[in-house]
């Protein structure tokens, strides 16, 4: 028996996938199964071996991100597996949903804990309502389909890592499998995505306009990060929804979240609560985001951000 884990790569294994691998390794240990990673593209085998992966399947033949084609290839590889795990990112949830549709099996999203139950079932704890509450449930299926919450525990390498055996797999998607394909331009330095970025510079209503994001874009580039926004920014049409942080956007887990001109509605807090450190810049010292921040700067972001950009330029 084997537990498969879908691994997303963005210049390296994304942090959310390392968390998913950590969860999958625990599931494999309980099931007495091996751990295999599935990567669409070139796999960083050494990084995966450090997390206890026994086999790495590199899938070729699919140009770009095609969720149905990825789901079909993953379902074929995992036929007969005890479980399939993915990160609870937009891609991980979407691909696992396709695997569920293809196999007719149920899927449990945003899990924070998984343990073996009776009769081959799994007892799970998963986040609901953007992590505001936890649900305990039993997943009873021939093969468990699970996504790991992006802020579920820390990514932990295996105590005794081995060497991963690489396998090349050529997918043969049909025309129907490729009807939906995504083409993405690199977002910020290094092409990091919002879900996997180590640094996120957030902008809210206080930025003032679409043109006001210029200094934030430059700051994110200097820090090797990406820009995220609050819901009001997307509602005003200043930035696309793909950059929204929050309950109805992307949940982020960066090392640093710099929130500029963001008041801190509960829905936004739900999206950035997984950040290791939060710095808030706001003219209102009573804004909820200021209370959540590790460091708070009471001031006008239009003065603070340019000064920070200039200081970073001088150091580079």
Phi, psi and omega in degrees: 000150182222146170254124180260145177229124175284125183247125178265139183238133177216075187077010186152170179293127181291151185301322180299324179287328175295323176293320178296321177297321179297317177294316181296323179296322177294320178297317180297320180297319180291326182273356183065036186243165174278168181241125180236143177250142177242124182233133175264094185132203181275120183274137171278084190301321182296318179297322182287322179299327180296339180259018173085015180286131179270321183226140178240122179255113178264115185264126177242172177097000177238117184275110178079193182269113177233099191302320181290320179294319176298316181298319181293318179295319180293320179297321180292318180295322187269009180304120181091000179287162177277333180199154172233128184238145174216165175288151180278042176272176177303315181291314181300314180294321182291315181295317179295328176295322176292320177300318178298319179293322182290319184268345183075023182253152179285155180234138177247120185261154172058049179280143175247343178206142180221132176221151181290132177258200180271151176063028178084003179278170178234134173267125187236153169237125183223156180282140172232158179051054176057032177086007180284342174213160179247138180246132173262131184211168176242126177256111183247102182203155179301330177219124182280132175249116188226141166243142182267130177306138185295341177246026181275102177062181181259151174288127184230120175298159180291149178296324181228076181295146179246219178235134182270135178271126183271138177231133176263127182235126178260116178277151178233074183290148175272173178300321179296328180292339186251012179300319178254116175223144182251134173242122184239138171275145178305133181256101178083183183296133176077002178071022182293145177268163181299321182290335186247357185295142177281332179230131176234127174258112184263143178233139180237203182304327182297344177294328170097325183191173177297321181294336182291351182277355180306308179298327179291321177299317181293319179297317179299320179295317180295329181270358182071031182239198180226167180262136172237161184222164175273170185297322182299328180295317179288326179295325178282349180081014180285328182217156181287158180298333181299343180261004183283131174257129178150188183299322179258013177237228181254136172273127185248153179223052183283167171290326181222129172241117179256104186265115186248116177066030180248122183291321177103053175298155184303325180293325178286320178302322180298332182275337184247004183298337181278358179293138181291321180221138179236129172244127181245137175240120184201148177282344182258107182293345181265004179297139181306325180296328179294324179289331181277344188282149172287324177225135181237133177246114177272107183178175181275120182300333180289347173257321184290313184296312177301323178294321179292319178298316181296320180294321178291324176297317182296331181277339183276000000 
